[in-house]
Amino acid sequence: MPLETAFHPARKYSGIRLWSTRIVAVGFALLVFAAILGLIEQAIFASLSRRRYPAPGRLIDVAGYQMHINCMGNGTPTVIMESGLGGYSLDWTLVQPEVAKFTRVCAYDRAGLGWSHARPEARTSNEIASELSSLLVAAGITGPYIVVAHSIGGYHARVFASQHRAQIAGVVLVDSSHPEQETRSPEIRAFNAQERGLIRVGRVAMIFGLPRWLGKCGKGSSSLFPQLETVHAMSVARECRPDALRAVEAEWDSTNESSKEVARSGTLDDIPLIVLSHDPEAALGPGIPSPSDLRVEILWTQMQKELAQLSSRGTQIIAKDSAHYIQIDRPDVVIDAIHKVLDEAEGTSRSSSRAH
């Protein structure tokens, strides 16, 4: 065989292409195998979780879909707890039992979150407030109500209060979102856009159980209760589901419409109101904060003051040493605020009775 034939470049590169094709094929096959394995393992995890961690409260039929509500204690007004984005009843684990010592308190799960079934309707504040109304009627939980709401839950609470003004005895907003926060802050707008993107990626990855395998599953209550092993396990089980992230994504996609609905809901008139705001120093942390972080904190503080002005009886309280999840960092502050609003509501009720 001539030398130039034995070492012909075309023959050499043909061998390289052959091995490259084989490596790609093997890699693709391994990827498909891992994906199938992830799908199966995630399905097993979901099935076991449903049996191992049943709903701690009641599952109520609301227009053909089950919604979860967990009530403790006795007394009136009844405290209704509304969680932040992606949050649900377990977020109030450190607050609810203490409030139950002096009145009835109910924490519930919005559609698709916690133990509540997903619903096809848009996740706007109007829709969420209407679903809460239907849930309370179906569960036989009558007013008056004190509504306690965290973060974007403040949107839903304000709309609910506008729909049931005569039944609202008081409101506690826990580092609540402001309907103008994205239009007034490019930093908040950019951060929220980034988070929306991560949620979309996470929802796809969750189908294969990848976030749970990497220990990244559940950035909500699953990382908030490391000292309570059972609650931690329950929260991981409820958050490590594609359906949960789909519900979060749907609610986030509706925030523009929700902010308009909140703006149209008006003020709280003279309803007792306490606005709990996080500690700017705790949020900024040690070291020299960036100018953008400082701008956000200054604006957030201003918007929290504006929320306190929704009622002629509104008060703002800074929760020292607390970041955004005040009900986790400083549950005592939330409990005390609920107690104060309850006392003020009862005082108003007694004065009204004497006047009649």
N, C-alpha and C positions, 0 to 999 in steps of 0.2 A: 504494500500500500504506500503510495507516495506520501512524503512527509506533510505536504501542504493539505492533503485530504484528511489525514489523521487529526490534524490540529486546526481544521477549518473553523473560523470564528462563528459561523452560523450554527455548527453542530454544538460548540461550547455553550453559546447563549441559549440554545434550545434546551439543554440540560438544566441550566439555571432557571429558565421559565417553568420547566416541569416541576422542579422542587419548590419553587415559589408558589405555584398553583396548589401543590399538595399541602404546604404549610397553611395557606389561606383557607383551604377546605377543612383542614383539621381544626383550625382556630374557629371557623364558623360553626362547625359541628359541636365543638365544646361550648360555644356561646349559646347555641340553641338548647343544648342539654342543660346548661345552667339555668336558662330561662324557664324551661319546663319544670326543672327541679324547684325553682323558686315559686312558680305558680302553685305547684302541688303543696309545698311546705306552707305557703301563705294560706291556702285553703284549709289545711289541717289546723294551723294556728287559730284562724278565725272560728272554726267549729269548736275547738277546745275552749277558746275564750268565752264563747257564748254560754257554754255549760258551766264553766268554772266561776264566771263572774256575772251572775244574773243581775237584773236591775235592782238596785237597793230600794227603790220606791215603787210607785204604781205605773203600769202601762195603761194609758187611757186611749180609747178609740176616738179620733177626731177626724170626721169626714172620711173614714176608711183607712186612716193611717194611725199607727200607734205613737203616742207621745209620752215621754217619761217625766214624771214629777214626783219629788220626794219631799214630804212634809214632816215636820217635827214640832212638838210642843203644843200648847193651847193658849188661847187668848185672842184678843182683837185690838187693833187692826192686824191683819195677816201680812207678813213681810214676804214679798215676791222678789226672788233674786235672779237677775238677768246678767249672764256672763258676757265676756268680751269675745272678740273674733276667734273662732275655733274653740272657745271655752264651753263648759257645760257644768252640770250640777256639782261635780267633784271639786271644782275650783273654789267652792265655798266650804270645804271640809273643816277649816280651822275657825270659821265664823259661825256656821249654822247651828251647831250644838249649843254654843253659848247663848245665841239669840233665843233658842228654844226654851231657855230657862225662864224667860219673861214674856214670851208671846209665841204665837204660831208662826212658823217660817217655812217657806216652800222654795226649793231650788228646782229648776226644770231644765230640760235639754231642748234646744231648738231642733227643728227638723234636720235629720241627717247627722246630728252630733250626739255624743253620749249613747244613750239607749233608744233615742227617738228615731223612727223611720224617716227616710228621705222623702221629700215631696217634690212634685214637678213644678210648683209655682215659683215665680221669681223670689229671690231672697231679699226683698226690699223691707224697709222698716214698717211700712203700712201692712204688708202681708204678714210679717212676723208678729206684729202687735195684734192683728186679727186672729192669728192662730193661737196666741196666748189667751186671748179672750175666750175663744172656743174651748180651749183646754180647761180653763178655770170653770166654765159653765158645766162641761162634761164631768169634771171631777167634783163638782158641788162645793167649790171654794168661793165663797161670797165675800164681798167687800165689807168694810173699807180696807184699802190696801196701802201699805208703804212699799214703794218700789225702790230696790237697791240695784244699781246697774254699774258695771265696769266697762271702761273703754268704749268700743263701738256699741256695746249694750246700752249706753246712754242714749244713742239715737232711738233705739226701739222703745226704751222706757219713756222718753218724751212723747213719742207718738202715741203709745199706749195711754199715757196720762191725758193727752188731749182727747182721746176717744172716750175716756171714762172719768172726766173731770170730777163729777160729783162723788165718785167712789175713792178718790185718791186722798189719803190722809197725810201723806208725806213722801218725800223723795230724797234718796241719798245717791249722789253721783260719785263714783269711785274712779278718779283720774279719767273722766269721760272724754270721749272724742268731741270735737267741735265741728259743726257742719262746714266751716270755712277754712279748716286747717290745711287742706291741700291747695286751695286757691291763694292762701296768704303765705304759704311757705314752700318754696321750691325744694328745700331739703326734705320735708315730709313727703312731698309728692314723689320725689326721686326714690326715697326709701321704700315707699309703698309700692311703687312700680317694680322695684327689684324683688320685694317680697312676693308679689303676685307671680313673677316669673319663677321663683323658687318653688312656690306652691304647685304650679303646673308641672314642673319637672318632677317634684316629689310625688305627685299623684300617679304619674306613670310608673315611676320606680317602685312605688308601694305595691303595685300589682304583683311584682315579683318578690316582695318582701325585702328589697335591698336596703332601705333605710333602717329597718329593724336589725338586719345582719350587721350593719355598720355601727349600730348603737346610736343612730341619729333619729330614731323614731320617737315622735312625740316631743315637740318643743314647748307644749303647753304644760298641763298639770303633771305629766310624766316626769318632768325635771323639777317640779316645784315641791314635791313631797318625798324627798329621799329619806326623811326620818320616819315615814309611815309606809312600811313595806307593802301592806295590803293595798292601800290607796294607790301607791306607785304602780303596782302590778295591774290593778284595775284600769288605771288611766292609760297605761301602755296598750292594754288590750283594746280599749275603746278608740284610741287615736291611731293605732297602726292598721288603718283600713283605708283603701282607696275611696270608699264612700264618704268617710269623714273629711278627707281633703277635698273631695268634689263639692261637699257642702260649704266648706270654707271658701273655696274658689268662687262658687256661685254667689255667696254673700258679699265677697270682696268686689266682684264684678258689678254688684248692685249698689255700691257705696255712693256713686254720683247721684243716682236717683234717690237713694235714701237721704242724702244730705239735703236735697231739695224738699223732701217730705218733712224732714225735721224743721227746716226753716219755716215752712208753712204752718207748723203745728202751734206756733205762738209761744207765749210765756206761760208760766205756772201760776200767775196771779199772786195770791197770798198763801199758797200751799207751803207748809214748812219744808225747807230745802237746806241740805248740807252738801257742799261740794268738797270732796276730799281730793287733794292734789299731791302728787309725789314730791319728794324733796329734791330740788335741783342739784344740790351737792351730791346726793346719792346717785343720781342719774349720770352726772358728769364724771364721777369717780376721781381718783387721785391724779395728780399731775396737772399740766397746763392744758385746758380744753381747747379744741380747735374753734376758730371763729364761727364756723357753721353750727357746731354744737351749742355754742353760747347763744346764737341767734334763735335756734329752735327752743331752747329753754326759756329765753325771755318772752318769746311769742306764746309759748305754751302757758306760761304763768299769766300772761295777759288774757288769753282765751279762757282760762279757768276762772278768772275774776268775772269775766263776762257771763259765764254760766251761772255763777252765784247771783247775778243780777236778774236771772229769769224770774225770781220771786221777790216780792217785797219783804219776805221773811227768809231770804237766802243768806247763808254764811259759808265762807271758804275756810278750810282748815288744811294746813300743810302737814302731811304725815312725815315727821322726821325719820331719817334713816330708812326711807322706803323708796324703791324705784316704782315702776309702773304697776306691778301687782301688789297693791297695798294690802289686799285681803290675805296675802301670803307673808309679806315682809312685816306688816304691822296689823294683824287681825284685831288687836285690841282697839285700835283707832276706829276701825269699821264698826265693831260691836258698840263702842261708846257713841258713835254718831247715830246709829240706829236707835239706841236707847234715848238719846236726846230728842230725836224727831218724834219718837213714840210719845214721850212725855209732853212734848209741845202739842202733838195732835190730840192727846187726851185732855190737855188743858183747854184747847179750843173747843172740844166737844162738850166739856162741862160748862164753859161759858155760854155756848150756844143753847144748851138745855135750860140754863137759868134765865136766859133772855126770853125764852118761850114760856 
